[in-house]
Amino acid sequence: MMRTNYCGHVNKSLAGTVQVLCGWVNSYRDHGGLLFLDLRDRTGFVQVVVEPSNKKTFELAATFRSEYVIRVTGEVKPRADMHVKTENPTGEIEIVAHEIELLNTSVPLPFEVDTTKNISEETRLKYRYIDLRSPRMVRNLTARHRIAQTARRYFDKNGFLEVETPILTRSTPEGARDYLVPSRVHEGMFYALPQSPQMFKQTLMASGIDRYFQLARAFRDEDLRSDRQPEHTQIDTEMSFVSISDIFRVGEGLMKEIFTEMGEEITTPFIEMGYDEAMAKYGSDKPDLRFEIHIQDVTPLFAKSAFKVFHDNIAAGGVVRAIRAEKASEKINRTTLDKLTDLVKANGAKGLVWFKYLDGRFDGPSAKFFSAEELAKLQSSLSIQEGDIVFIGADKEKTVSNYLGVLRKELIKLLGLKPQKKWAFLWVKNFPLLEYVADEDRWDAAHNPFTAPVEEDIPLLDTNPGKVRSHQFDLVLNGVELASGSVRNHRRELQEKILGLMKHSKEQAALRFGMLLNALQYGAPPHGGFGMGLDRLTALLCGEESIREVIAFPKTATAYCPLTESPNVVEEKQLKELHIKIVK
């Protein structure tokens, strides 16, 4: 090894010893004939002092600039009390250089290592090898490493086997577009990169592996956002002979160990909530439970209302729901109320009724349409207090849930509500199994086609498929979908029945899902599992908004890599070998 220690690991316990350190020149200062260098590696930095009496070394050090790579041999000495910097791990010592070796120079940098201020993301990604030197990015990648290793240790001690599944597989309809890979050997045929290891991990259960996991790479050709990348990593697991509660306990144990490793405290078991309750109370299937503001059903209060909009909607089978925003009158003016009305209209609402409660009475453009009795019942039912604003929506249940959920999120921002806790985990379960696609006259999987229905709802597959609840679940953390999974169909006939409702004929089902269907008929056990986003989990623990900040070499929002300049054109010879012609 070229060094005896890392820069950030040198402390006063090593005083009097000679250490050999390697790294980058983080900064350079000339103080009255003494040269001071901050030497940096991924563990931190340490101050190096170069004295003029050491003429050869001093002359060499005087030529150094930022990001030169050097090797320093020197004695560890305590700093004078007046120069101690307790905020730095190495702030009590310095290295008095005996010898310095220049290992490499650096041209001027396109941006400073320790700042991203006013630097475009594309520039940071183009020079990612510089960006990754920053303490922030080193911290993020170190956190990712620790999370991954903790997951591996957890699964190993709980009897799971790490099994790698293929990257080159066949194209299957799983919700997003596949990335296709043309085959040179099989003319006109294509592999697909896996959107998930779903069918392989279920096949492993049919193989008797019993408990599987891997840190799986997944690929999806979809529009990108801050939490989307064309390639991402999920902590993937599947287990046999389990119920949904067994899967929850495994997931909670994993979270407990990871958060403990990262110095965070969480409480288990997590809250469990049905999909219908989550949508009714929060207007979202991934609600952020850190904030005590929710949607309340007030349909019975207005069942006989003279307000035609409410009356007609209830008569048609719709609902009336409300959000109470505490003390919001001081922060939300009429202009903002109009903007909130436009917001809900953009999300499916026909309009929005609102009241301010001031001086013991309701004030608002719609107040005159309601009786004193109705308003009194509203005030009592919602415990409305002076200065509150109440927002009321009426429509079909799903429509109201959607736009009031958007309104709830916006109110949290506008009111500057403080989270009641740091980490709010939630299991959302019993999602609908199927959803109707009207323009194609068929049912489609609400999540994935392999999810098992709730047992007592199976007869509804023949009479009312839209009412069938599933064993699909999500793990939500602070309003972010962290993991998704389910108990699966383990019998071929039930799986084929569900695929039939999705308008897959038996022949089409065999063509697209034959590997799994065949495995199910040879004694597949009951099984289930989940896939958890490693990127999302790491971003949350690191306090980052975008998963690109916790991935070493991510793509931009247009799925482009500035570092490698990909995707890009290839040579005509390569296209001919793959039997491909580009048509412009």
C-alpha positions in Angstrom: 0.0 0.0 0.0 1.2 3.5 -0.8 -0.2 4.9 2.5 -0.4 3.9 6.2 -3.7 5.6 6.9 -6.7 7.6 5.5 -6.7 11.4 5.9 -9.9 11.5 7.9 -8.7 8.8 10.3 -5.6 10.6 11.7 -6.2 12.0 15.2 -4.3 12.9 18.3 -3.9 9.3 19.4 -1.4 9.0 16.6 0.7 12.0 17.8 4.4 11.4 17.5 4.0 8.8 14.8 5.0 9.1 11.1 2.2 8.6 8.7 2.1 8.2 4.9 -1.0 9.7 3.4 -2.3 10.0 -0.2 -5.0 12.3 -1.6 -5.9 15.5 -3.4 -4.9 19.0 -2.6 -8.2 20.5 -1.3 -6.7 23.9 -0.6 -3.4 25.7 -0.4 -2.3 28.6 1.8 1.0 30.5 2.3 1.2 32.0 5.8 4.4 33.9 6.4 6.7 31.4 4.9 4.9 28.3 6.1 2.8 26.4 3.5 -0.5 24.8 4.6 -2.1 22.2 2.5 -5.5 20.5 3.2 -5.1 17.0 1.9 -8.4 15.2 1.1 -9.5 11.7 0.4 -13.0 10.1 0.8 -12.7 10.0 4.6 -12.2 13.7 5.0 -9.1 16.0 5.1 -6.1 16.7 7.3 -3.9 19.8 7.4 -0.3 19.4 6.2 2.4 21.9 7.2 5.4 22.3 4.9 8.3 24.2 6.6 10.8 26.3 4.5 13.8 24.5 6.3 12.8 21.4 4.3 13.9 23.2 1.1 13.3 20.6 -1.6 9.9 19.6 -0.3 8.9 23.3 0.2 9.9 24.2 -3.4 7.8 21.3 -4.7 4.8 22.1 -2.6 4.9 25.8 -3.7 4.0 24.5 -7.2 0.9 22.7 -6.1 -2.7 23.7 -7.1 -6.1 22.4 -6.3 -6.8 18.7 -7.1 -3.1 17.8 -7.6 -2.6 14.2 -6.4 0.2 13.8 -3.8 1.7 11.5 -1.3 2.8 12.9 2.0 5.1 11.4 4.6 5.2 13.3 7.9 4.9 13.4 11.6 1.6 13.8 13.4 1.8 16.7 15.8 -0.8 18.3 18.1 -1.9 21.8 17.1 -1.5 24.7 19.4 -4.6 25.3 21.5 -5.5 28.5 19.7 -5.5 26.6 16.3 -7.6 23.6 17.4 -10.8 23.2 15.3 -13.0 20.8 17.2 -15.6 20.8 14.5 -13.2 18.8 12.3 -12.4 15.2 13.2 -8.7 16.0 12.4 -8.8 19.5 13.9 -6.6 18.7 16.9 -3.5 17.7 14.8 -1.5 18.5 11.7 1.0 16.6 9.6 4.5 18.2 9.5 5.7 17.0 6.1 9.1 15.3 5.8 8.7 14.3 2.2 6.1 14.9 -0.5 5.7 13.1 -3.8 3.7 14.6 -6.7 1.6 11.7 -8.2 -0.4 13.7 -10.8 -1.4 17.3 -11.7 -4.8 18.7 -12.6 -6.0 21.2 -15.1 -8.3 23.9 -13.8 -11.6 22.4 -12.7 -15.0 23.3 -14.4 -16.4 23.8 -10.9 -15.2 23.6 -7.3 -15.4 20.2 -5.7 -17.2 21.2 -2.5 -20.1 23.2 -4.1 -22.9 22.6 -6.5 -24.2 26.2 -6.2 -25.1 27.6 -9.6 -23.8 24.5 -11.3 -26.2 22.8 -13.7 -27.0 19.2 -13.2 -25.8 18.3 -16.7 -22.4 19.9 -16.0 -22.1 17.9 -12.7 -23.0 14.7 -14.5 -20.6 15.4 -17.4 -17.8 15.8 -14.9 -19.2 13.2 -12.5 -15.7 12.1 -11.5 -15.1 15.5 -10.0 -18.6 15.8 -8.5 -18.2 12.5 -6.7 -15.1 13.8 -4.9 -17.3 16.2 -2.9 -18.0 15.3 0.8 -21.8 15.3 0.1 -21.5 12.7 -2.7 -19.0 10.6 -0.8 -21.4 10.7 2.2 -24.3 9.6 0.0 -22.5 6.7 -1.7 -21.1 5.6 1.7 -24.7 5.6 3.1 -25.9 3.5 0.1 -23.1 1.0 0.7 -24.0 0.7 4.4 -27.7 0.2 3.6 -26.9 -2.5 1.0 -24.6 -4.4 3.3 -27.1 -4.2 6.2 -29.8 -5.6 4.0 -27.5 -8.5 2.9 -26.7 -9.3 6.6 -30.3 -9.1 7.6 -31.5 -11.5 4.9 -28.6 -13.9 5.4 -29.3 -14.3 9.1 -33.0 -14.8 8.4 -32.4 -17.7 6.1 -32.7 -16.0 2.7 -30.5 -17.0 -0.3 -29.1 -14.4 -2.6 -29.9 -15.5 -6.1 -29.1 -13.6 -9.2 -31.7 -13.6 -12.0 -31.1 -12.9 -15.7 -30.6 -9.5 -17.2 -31.3 -10.7 -20.7 -34.8 -12.1 -20.7 -38.0 -11.9 -22.8 -40.3 -9.0 -23.2 -43.5 -9.2 -21.1 -46.2 -6.6 -20.5 -45.6 -5.3 -17.0 -46.8 -1.7 -17.2 -43.8 0.2 -18.6 -42.0 0.0 -21.9 -39.2 -2.6 -22.1 -35.7 -1.8 -23.2 -35.1 -4.2 -26.1 -31.8 -5.8 -27.0 -31.5 -7.3 -30.5 -29.9 -10.7 -30.9 -27.1 -11.3 -33.3 -27.4 -15.0 -33.2 -31.2 -15.2 -33.5 -32.1 -13.0 -36.5 -35.0 -10.6 -36.0 -35.4 -11.6 -32.3 -34.9 -9.5 -29.2 -34.1 -9.9 -25.5 -35.6 -7.4 -23.1 -34.0 -6.0 -20.0 -36.1 -6.9 -16.9 -38.5 -4.4 -15.5 -38.3 -6.5 -12.3 -37.3 -10.1 -11.5 -41.0 -10.9 -10.9 -41.5 -14.1 -12.8 -38.0 -15.4 -12.0 -38.5 -15.0 -8.2 -41.9 -16.7 -8.4 -40.3 -19.5 -10.3 -37.7 -19.8 -7.6 -40.5 -20.3 -5.1 -41.8 -23.1 -7.3 -38.3 -24.5 -7.3 -38.3 -24.9 -3.5 -35.7 -22.1 -2.9 -38.2 -20.9 -0.2 -36.5 -17.6 0.7 -34.8 -15.5 -2.0 -33.4 -12.0 -2.2 -31.1 -9.9 -4.4 -30.1 -6.3 -5.0 -31.7 -6.4 -8.4 -31.2 -4.1 -11.3 -34.4 -3.1 -13.0 -34.9 -1.3 -16.3 -38.0 0.7 -17.5 -38.3 2.9 -20.6 -40.6 5.5 -19.0 -40.8 9.3 -18.6 -38.5 10.3 -15.8 -39.0 12.3 -12.6 -36.8 13.0 -9.5 -37.7 9.5 -8.3 -37.3 7.7 -11.6 -34.4 6.4 -13.6 -34.2 4.2 -16.6 -32.1 1.8 -14.5 -32.5 1.5 -10.8 -31.8 -1.0 -8.0 -34.4 -2.6 -5.7 -34.0 -4.8 -2.6 -36.0 -7.7 -4.0 -37.3 -10.6 -1.9 -39.8 -13.5 -2.1 -40.7 -16.1 0.4 -42.9 -19.3 0.5 -45.6 -20.4 3.0 -46.3 -16.9 4.2 -49.3 -14.7 4.8 -49.3 -10.9 4.2 -48.6 -10.3 7.9 -45.5 -12.5 7.7 -44.2 -10.4 4.8 -44.9 -7.2 6.8 -42.9 -8.5 9.7 -39.9 -9.3 7.5 -40.1 -5.8 5.9 -40.3 -4.1 9.3 -37.3 -6.1 10.6 -35.3 -5.0 7.5 -36.2 -1.3 8.1 -35.4 -1.5 11.8 -31.9 -2.8 11.1 -31.2 -0.3 8.3 -32.4 2.7 10.2 -30.5 1.6 13.3 -27.3 1.2 11.2 -27.9 4.8 10.0 -28.3 6.2 13.5 -32.1 6.6 13.3 -34.8 5.4 15.6 -38.1 3.9 14.3 -40.9 2.0 16.0 -42.4 -1.2 14.8 -44.9 -2.6 13.9 -45.9 -0.1 11.3 -49.5 1.3 10.9 -51.6 -0.8 8.5 -54.4 0.9 6.5 -56.7 -0.4 3.8 -56.5 1.3 0.4 -60.1 2.5 0.6 -59.4 4.2 4.0 -56.3 5.8 2.8 -58.1 7.3 -0.2 -61.0 8.5 1.8 -59.0 10.0 4.6 -56.0 11.4 2.7 -56.9 11.3 -0.9 -53.7 9.3 -1.7 -52.5 5.7 -1.7 -49.2 7.0 -0.4 -50.2 9.5 2.3 -47.7 11.4 4.4 -48.9 10.7 8.0 -46.5 13.2 9.5 -49.1 15.9 9.1 -52.4 15.9 11.1 -54.7 17.2 8.4 -57.2 14.9 6.7 -60.3 14.6 4.7 -63.7 13.9 6.4 -66.9 12.6 5.0 -69.8 15.0 5.5 -72.3 13.5 3.0 -75.0 12.8 5.7 -74.9 16.5 6.7 -76.0 17.6 3.3 -78.3 14.7 2.3 -81.4 17.1 2.3 -79.5 20.2 1.4 -81.1 22.9 -0.7 -77.7 23.5 -2.4 -78.4 21.9 -5.7 -74.8 20.8 -6.4 -74.6 18.8 -3.2 -78.2 17.5 -3.4 -77.9 16.3 -7.0 -74.5 14.7 -6.4 -75.6 12.7 -3.4 -78.8 11.6 -5.2 -76.6 10.3 -8.0 -74.5 8.2 -5.6 -71.7 10.7 -5.0 -70.1 11.9 -1.8 -69.4 15.2 -0.1 -66.1 15.5 1.7 -64.3 18.3 3.5 -60.9 19.4 4.8 -60.5 21.7 7.8 -57.5 23.9 7.6 -56.7 25.2 11.1 -56.1 28.9 11.6 -55.7 29.3 7.8 -57.5 32.6 7.5 -54.3 34.4 8.5 -52.2 32.8 5.8 -54.6 32.2 2.9 -56.2 35.3 1.1 -58.8 35.4 -1.6 -56.2 35.3 -4.4 -54.8 32.1 -3.0 -58.3 30.6 -2.6 -58.9 31.2 -6.2 -55.6 29.5 -7.1 -56.6 26.5 -4.9 -59.9 26.4 -6.8 -58.0 26.3 -10.1 -55.7 23.6 -8.7 -58.6 21.2 -7.9 -60.3 21.9 -11.2 -57.1 20.9 -13.0 -57.3 17.6 -11.1 -60.9 16.8 -11.9 -63.1 19.0 -9.7 -66.0 20.9 -11.2 -65.6 23.5 -8.4 -64.7 24.0 -4.8 -66.8 25.3 -1.9 -65.0 27.1 0.9 -65.9 28.9 4.1 -63.9 31.0 6.5 -65.1 30.8 10.1 -64.7 34.3 11.5 -66.4 36.0 14.4 -68.5 32.9 15.1 -70.0 32.6 11.6 -69.3 31.1 8.2 -68.1 33.6 5.5 -67.7 32.8 1.8 -69.5 33.2 -1.5 -71.5 29.9 -1.1 -72.5 30.5 2.6 -75.9 32.0 1.6 -77.0 28.7 0.0 -76.9 26.7 3.2 -79.2 26.8 6.2 -78.1 27.8 9.7 -78.8 24.2 10.8 -76.5 22.8 8.1 -73.7 25.1 9.0 -74.1 24.5 12.7 -73.8 20.7 12.1 -70.8 21.3 9.9 -69.1 23.4 12.6 -69.8 20.7 15.3 -68.9 17.7 13.1 -65.5 19.1 12.1 -64.8 20.9 15.4 -64.3 24.2 13.4 -62.6 27.0 15.4 -62.1 30.7 14.9 -59.9 31.5 12.0 -60.3 28.1 10.3 -61.0 27.6 6.6 -63.1 24.6 5.4 -62.9 23.3 1.9 -65.7 21.1 0.6 -65.8 19.0 -2.6 -68.6 16.9 -4.1 -68.5 14.3 -6.9 -67.9 10.6 -7.4 -65.9 9.1 -4.6 -62.8 8.5 -6.6 -62.8 11.9 -8.2 -63.3 13.7 -4.8 -60.5 11.7 -3.2 -58.1 12.5 -6.0 -58.5 16.3 -6.0 -58.9 16.7 -2.2 -55.7 14.7 -1.9 -53.9 17.2 -4.1 -55.5 20.0 -2.1 -54.3 18.5 1.2 -50.7 18.4 -0.1 -50.9 22.0 -1.2 -52.3 23.1 2.1 -49.4 21.5 4.0 -47.0 23.7 2.0 -49.1 26.9 2.2 -49.7 26.6 5.9 -46.0 25.7 6.6 -47.2 22.7 8.7 -44.5 21.1 10.8 -44.2 17.3 10.7 -45.3 15.6 13.9 -42.5 13.0 13.6 -39.4 12.4 11.5 -40.3 9.1 10.0 -43.9 7.9 9.3 -44.1 4.4 7.9 -47.4 3.0 6.7 -48.5 -0.3 5.1 -51.3 0.4 2.6 -53.0 -2.9 1.7 -56.0 -4.4 -0.2 -55.6 -2.3 -3.3 -58.2 -3.1 -6.0 -57.1 -6.1 -8.0 -58.4 -4.8 -11.4 -59.4 -1.6 -13.1 -61.5 -1.3 -16.1 -60.1 0.1 -19.4 -63.2 1.4 -21.1 -61.7 2.2 -24.6 -60.4 -1.4 -24.8 -63.4 -3.1 -23.1 -61.2 -5.1 -20.7 -59.8 -5.3 -17.2 -56.2 -4.5 -16.4 -54.1 -5.2 -13.3 -54.2 -2.3 -10.9 -50.6 -3.2 -10.0 -49.3 -6.4 -11.6 -51.1 -9.4 -13.0 -49.6 -11.9 -10.6 -51.3 -10.5 -7.4 -53.7 -12.8 -5.6 -57.2 -11.6 -4.8 -58.5 -11.6 -1.2 -60.0 -15.1 -0.8 -63.6 -14.0 0.1 -63.7 -11.8 -3.0 -62.8 -14.5 -5.5 -66.4 -15.2 -6.5 -66.7 -11.5 -7.5 -64.3 -12.2 -10.4 -67.4 -13.7 -12.2 -69.9 -11.0 -11.2 -68.1 -7.7 -10.3 -64.4 -7.8 -11.0 -64.0 -4.1 -10.1 -64.9 -4.8 -6.5 -62.3 -7.5 -5.9 -59.7 -6.5 -3.3 -56.2 -7.8 -3.7 -53.3 -8.9 -1.5 -51.3 -6.0 -3.1 -49.6 -3.7 -0.7 -47.2 -0.7 -0.6 -44.8 0.4 2.1 -45.0 4.2 2.3 -42.5 6.4 4.1 -43.2 10.1 4.6 -45.5 10.1 1.6 -43.1 8.2 -0.7 -43.8 4.8 -2.0 -40.8 2.9 -0.7 -41.8 -0.7 -1.6 -44.5 -2.6 -3.4 -45.4 -6.3 -3.1 -48.1 -8.8 -2.7 -49.1 -12.4 -2.0 -49.1 -14.0 -5.4 -51.4 -16.4 -7.3 -49.8 -19.8 -6.7 -52.4 -21.9 -8.6 -52.4 -21.8 -12.4 -56.2 -21.9 -12.9 -56.7 -18.7 -10.8 -53.8 -16.9 -12.6 -55.2 -17.8 -16.0 -58.7 -16.6 -14.9 -57.3 -13.2 -14.0 -55.3 -13.0 -17.2 -58.5 -13.9 -19.1 -60.3 -10.9 -17.6 -57.3 -8.8 -19.0 -58.2 -10.3 -22.4 -55.2 -12.5 -22.6 -56.3 -15.7 -24.3 -54.9 -19.0 -23.0 -52.6 -19.0 -26.1 -51.4 -15.4 -25.5 -51.0 -16.1 -21.7 -48.9 -19.2 -22.5 -46.8 -17.2 -25.0 -46.1 -14.2 -22.6 -46.1 -15.9 -19.2 -45.5 -19.5 -20.1 -42.5 -20.0 -17.8 -44.4 -18.9 -14.7 -47.7 -20.6 -15.6 -45.9 -23.9 -16.2 -44.1 -23.6 -12.9 -47.3 -23.0 -11.0 -48.9 -26.2 -12.2 -46.1 -28.3 -10.7 -46.9 -27.8 -7.1 -46.0 -24.2 -6.5 -46.3 -23.2 -2.8 -48.2 -20.1 -1.5 -45.7 -17.3 -1.7 -45.3 -13.5 -1.7 -42.7 -10.8 -1.4 -41.8 -7.2 -2.3 -39.4 -5.0 -4.1 -38.0 -2.0 -2.2 -36.3 0.9 -4.0 -32.8 1.1 -2.7 -32.3 4.5 -4.5 -35.4 6.0 -2.9 -34.6 4.6 0.6 -31.0 6.0 0.4 -32.3 9.4 -0.8 -34.7 9.7 2.1 -32.1 8.8 4.6 -29.6 11.2 3.1 -32.2 14.0 2.9 -32.0 14.3 -0.9 -34.9 15.3 -3.1 -33.7 13.3 -6.1 -32.4 9.7 -6.4 -29.8 11.0 -8.9 -27.9 12.3 -5.9 -27.4 8.8 -4.5 -26.6 7.0 -7.7 -22.9 7.1 -8.8 -23.6 7.5 -12.6 -27.3 8.4 -13.2 -29.0 9.7 -16.3 -30.6 13.1 -16.7 -34.3 13.7 -16.8 -34.2 12.9 -20.6 -32.5 9.5 -19.9 -29.2 10.9 -21.3 -25.7 10.3 -19.7 -23.5 13.4 -20.2 -20.5 11.5 -18.9 -20.5 8.7 -21.5 -22.6 10.7 -24.1 -25.1 7.9 -24.4 -27.3 6.9 -26.0 -25.3 7.4 -29.2 -25.0 6.1 -32.8 -23.2 2.9 -33.5 -21.2 1.7 -36.6 -23.0 0.4 -39.6 -21.1 -2.8 -39.3 -22.7 -3.4 -35.9 -26.2 -2.8 -37.2 -25.6 -5.2 -40.1 -24.5 -7.9 -37.6 -27.8 -7.4 -35.8 -29.9 -7.3 -39.0 -31.0 -3.8 -38.2 -31.5 -0.9 -40.5 -32.2 2.7 -39.3 -35.1 4.3 -41.1 -35.1 8.1 -40.8 
